[in-house]
Amino acid sequence: MAQNIYDTPDFFAGYSQLPRQVLGLAGAPEWDAIRALLPDVRGARVADLGCGFGWASRWFRAGGAASVLGYDLSENMIAQARARTDDPAIEYRIADLEELTLPASAFDLVYSALTFHYIVDFSRLAEMIHRALVPGGSLVFTIEHPVYMAAAHPRWTEDEDGRPTWPVNGYADEGERRTDWFAPGVVKQHRKLATTLNTLIAGGFDLLRLDEFAPTRAQVTAMPELAVERERPMILLVAARKR
Ligand SMILES: C[S@@+](CC[C@H](N)C(=O)[O-])C[C@H]1O[C@@H](n2cnc3c(N)ncnc32)[C@H](O)[C@@H]1O
């Protein structure tokens, strides 16, 4: 059973105050980098996996997508998503991605932001997504970068100025990582970069483009709290296509 941390009150209260939830996509500093990876969505049937408040789902529709199905484990997140639209071509559903099976060849684009690092069985998910896409269909997703995830291992240290040194501890030890973020014991799944990419290749995807998001200097000037994101990659972005 997947951990549903987004439905615990303390976590949800904290998470809801993040700029990316208050401001939507404009509050996500990596959004421009994601956009650069997305295909033309006009007329596309889109699935948004781990849709959260549904900001991206609504952006796809505004960009001309024919329909968007957003899935999320959290009742809180789905309630927020549903409250933000009355568009009949967007549907938000509660589902656990560890178990979800989408209909075959039903989507032109499967999108996911910052969710797959919660998934234990990424091979199953990748194969399921592959079946759900039409031939040539796109998979675009972001995850916490595996270097960031490994650096979140409790053994990281600080230098004499209190600045995190971010060693990549335990990088080869794949599996569960627990962090305290809005609530104690948030469970994430660390996979090596090679494991994630090789899983996609073995699952029948061609890799089109990768990115490792770091804020620009202008973004850091505007939001000084982003400075640490230039110390190590925080977010991995992947664009792939069904062979
Ligand atoms: C960091 S949030 C990202 C939300 C949204 N994609 C965004 O970018 O704003 C991660 C989301 O993944 C969802 N999630 C985590 N594990 C899941 C699972 N096993 N099945 C479905 N959704 C899951 C959480 O409930 C949460 O809404």
The ligand as an SDF file (V2000), in Angstrom:
LIG
                    3D

 27 29  0  0  0  0  0  0  0  0999 V2000
    4.9550   16.6900   -5.2520 C   0  0  0  0  0  0  0  0  0  0  0  0
    3.2600   16.3630   -5.5810 S   0  0  0  0  0  0  0  0  0  0  0  0
    3.1570   16.8890   -7.2650 C   0  0  0  0  0  0  0  0  0  0  0  0
    1.7740   17.2730   -7.6640 C   0  0  0  0  0  0  0  0  0  0  0  0
    1.6490   17.8490   -9.0750 C   0  0  0  0  0  0  0  0  0  0  0  0
    2.0890   16.9160  -10.0840 N   0  0  0  0  0  0  0  0  0  0  0  0
    2.4240   19.1420   -9.1780 C   0  0  0  0  0  0  0  0  0  0  0  0
    3.4540   19.1780   -9.8690 O   0  0  0  0  0  0  0  0  0  0  0  0
    2.0180   20.1210   -8.5610 O   0  0  0  0  0  0  0  0  0  0  0  0
    3.2430   14.5870   -5.7150 C   0  0  0  0  0  0  0  0  0  0  0  0
    1.8540   14.0090   -5.9240 C   0  0  0  0  0  0  0  0  0  0  0  0
    1.9650   12.6080   -6.1300 O   0  0  0  0  0  0  0  0  0  0  0  0
    0.8810   11.9700   -5.4970 C   0  0  0  0  0  0  0  0  0  0  0  0
    1.2350   10.5730   -5.2590 N   0  0  0  0  0  0  0  0  0  0  0  0
    2.2040   10.0780   -4.4670 C   0  0  0  0  0  0  0  0  0  0  0  0
    2.1970    8.7300   -4.5010 N   0  0  0  0  0  0  0  0  0  0  0  0
    1.2050    8.3840   -5.3560 C   0  0  0  0  0  0  0  0  0  0  0  0
    0.6930    7.1330   -5.8080 C   0  0  0  0  0  0  0  0  0  0  0  0
    1.2140    5.9740   -5.3890 N   0  0  0  0  0  0  0  0  0  0  0  0
   -0.3360    7.1300   -6.6760 N   0  0  0  0  0  0  0  0  0  0  0  0
   -0.8840    8.3110   -7.1070 C   0  0  0  0  0  0  0  0  0  0  0  0
   -0.4420    9.5280   -6.7130 N   0  0  0  0  0  0  0  0  0  0  0  0
    0.5880    9.5540   -5.8450 C   0  0  0  0  0  0  0  0  0  0  0  0
    0.6920   12.7770   -4.2230 C   0  0  0  0  0  0  0  0  0  0  0  0
   -0.5640   12.5740   -3.6260 O   0  0  0  0  0  0  0  0  0  0  0  0
    0.9190   14.1950   -4.7350 C   0  0  0  0  0  0  0  0  0  0  0  0
   -0.2710   14.8100   -5.1450 O   0  0  0  0  0  0  0  0  0  0  0  0
  1  2  1  0
  2  3  1  0
  2 10  1  0
  3  4  1  0
  4  5  1  0
  5  6  1  0
  5  7  1  0
  7  8  2  0
  7  9  1  0
 10 11  1  0
 11 12  1  0
 11 26  1  0
 12 13  1  0
 13 14  1  0
 13 24  1  0
 14 15  1  0
 14 23  1  0
 15 16  2  0
 16 17  1  0
 17 18  1  0
 17 23  2  0
 18 19  1  0
 18 20  2  0
 20 21  1  0
 21 22  2  0
 22 23  1  0
 24 25  1  0
 24 26  1  0
 26 27  1  0
M  CHG  2   2   1   9  -1
M  END
$$$$
